[in-house]
Amino acid sequence: MSTTISPQDALIVVDMQNDFMPGGALAVKEGDRIVPVINRLLPCFSTRVFTRDWHPVNHVSFSPTPEYADLSWPPHCVQNTPGAEFHPGLELKYADRVLSKGDRPDREAYSGFQDTDLRAWLLARDVQRVFVAGVATDYCVQSTAEDASRAGFSTFLITDAVKAVDVPAGRGAAALESMRAAGIKPVTSAEVNCGS
């Protein structure tokens, strides 16, 4: 079913940073493959937010022997390093806001809504619906989408514009099911109608 975009819709692009791309410190398999999909969507929206991990060097989630689970990750997206920069192919000129998260050394933060003013900022722009894309489906995308729904926004997941870490295997599928159960609507980029 086609979904027509209006001025009351926002696109949240989650963590499309070098360290999450193939070859990065915490690579999401084929994470770079969704860059063209996201770029095609950006002009459809009048409100576009790019979130980024922006960790201090002593962040609580960093481990010398990472288990690739909550609070046990290899160092990644350290502030002002190449790994924290956005994928060079991403059309950043469309960003209405770049939102940093995870910048407190003592707290993990997956969601773009955690410890930020994102909800108030979106409401000030009269946003009613939120569309979510980016990486990783089973961590920051899921947390951001579910928090958007809890914050009162009608929330959509653009399923061909996300990629999962999927560790352990099946976590990505479980995240999709969790989001559906939370009332988040799955759509494909082909179902997003830019309108007039």
N, C-alpha and C positions, 0 to 999 in steps of 0.2 A: 504494500500500500504506500502510495506516494505521500510524503510529508512536505508541505510547503513552508518555506522559511519566511518569517516575518521580522520586523524590527524589534520585536520582543523576545527574540531568540538569541542565545549566545553559544559560541563554540569554545569549549575548553580543550586545549591541546596539552596533553600531559607528558612532560619530561622527555621530550625528543632531543636528548643530549648525547654527546659523543660517547660517554662512558656506557650508555645503554645500547649503543649500536654495535654491529659486528666488529670485533677487534677491540672493543672497549673493556674497561675494568670489570663491568658487570653486564655483559652483553646479553641482549634479548635476541634470540634467533630471528633473522629476517626483519629486525626492527626497522631497518632502512627502507624496506619494501613499501611501507605505508606512507613515506614522505610524499610521493606524487599524489596519493589519494587525498591526504590532508591539504596539500597545496590547491587541489581542485575545489575543495570545499570552502577554503578561507574567504574568497570573494562573495560567497552567498550570505555571509553573516555581517551584521553591522556592529556586533560586539564579539571580540576574539581575545581570549586570555591564554597565554602560554605559561604553564607552570614549569618550575625547575627545582630539582634538588640543589641545595646551595649549602653544602656541609662544611663546617669548620674541620680543621685537620684532626681534632681530637673528638670527633663525633662518636656518640655512644654506640652506634651500630657497627663501627669498624672493628674487625677482628683479624689478627695475624693468621688465624686458622679458621676461615669462615665456613659456616655450615649452610650458607645460602638459605637462610631463614630469618625470621624477625629478630632484630638486634644482633645478627651475626653475618655481616656482609663484608666483602673486601672493600678497602677504601675506594670511594667513587664520588664523582661530582664534587670534588673539593673546590671551594670558592676560588675563583680567579685562576683556574687551571684549564688547559685545553679540553680535558674530559668533561668539564662542567658546561662547556659551550654547546650551543644548539647545533644540530646537524647542519652542515653548510648548505645543503640543498633546500632547507626549509625557508619558506617565504616570510621572513620575519617582518617585512615591511607592513604586513597586515596586523601586527600585534597592537591591540589597544592597551594591553597591559602585560608586563612580564612579572609574574608573581613567584617570589622565592619562598621555599619551604624547607624544613629540616635544618634551619640555620642556628638552632639552639643546640649546644653540645650535649646536653643531658636528656634530649627527648627525640625519639623516632617520630617522624611525621610523614605519613604516606599521602594524606589528603590535602588538596589545595585549599580546603576550608579550615583545616586545623591550625589554630593560632594565627589566623589571618583575618582580614576584613572583607574577604571575597563576597560573602553573602550580602553585606551592606552595599558593597560597590556595585554588584549586579542589580540589586533592587533600586539603587539610585539611577540606574540606566533603564529602569522599567522592564528588566528581563523577567520573563515568566517561564520560559522553557530553556533547558540546558542540553546541549549535545556534547558528548565526550568522545575524544579520540586520543591515541598515543600509546605509551608503554608505562608500565607493564600491566596487562589486563588483570592479573591476579594479585596486584599490590596497589600501586598508586592510582591506576585507572579505576579499579573497583572501589577503593576508599573514597576517591573524589566523587564518583557517580552516586554512591550510596549516601554520602554526606549531602550532595546536592538535593537528592530526593528528600532526605530528612529535613533539609532547610526549607522545603516547601516548593521547590521548583519541579515542574514536570520534566523528567529526565530521560534522555535517549542515549543509547550506546551505539555508535557507528561501528558495526561488527567487522567490516573489512578495513577499518582504520585503527585497529588495535592489534597488539601482539603480546603474548604471555611469556613469562619466564618458564612456567610449567615445571617447577621443581618443588616437590616431587611430581612425577608424571600424574596428570589428571587435575592438577590444581587450577589450570586455566579453565577447563570445562566446569569445575566446581564454582569458580568465580562467576562465570556466565550464569549458572543456575541461581547463585545467590542474588545476583543483580535482578534477574527476572522475578524472583520471589519478593524482592523489595519494590517491585512495581516499575522497574526501569525497562523502558521499551527498546528492544533491539531493532535497528534499521540498518540497511546497507547504504553506502554512499549513492548508489543508483536510485534509491528511494527518496533521497533528499532533493527536493525541487526548489531551486533558487528563487522561484517566483518572478515577479516583474521587476 
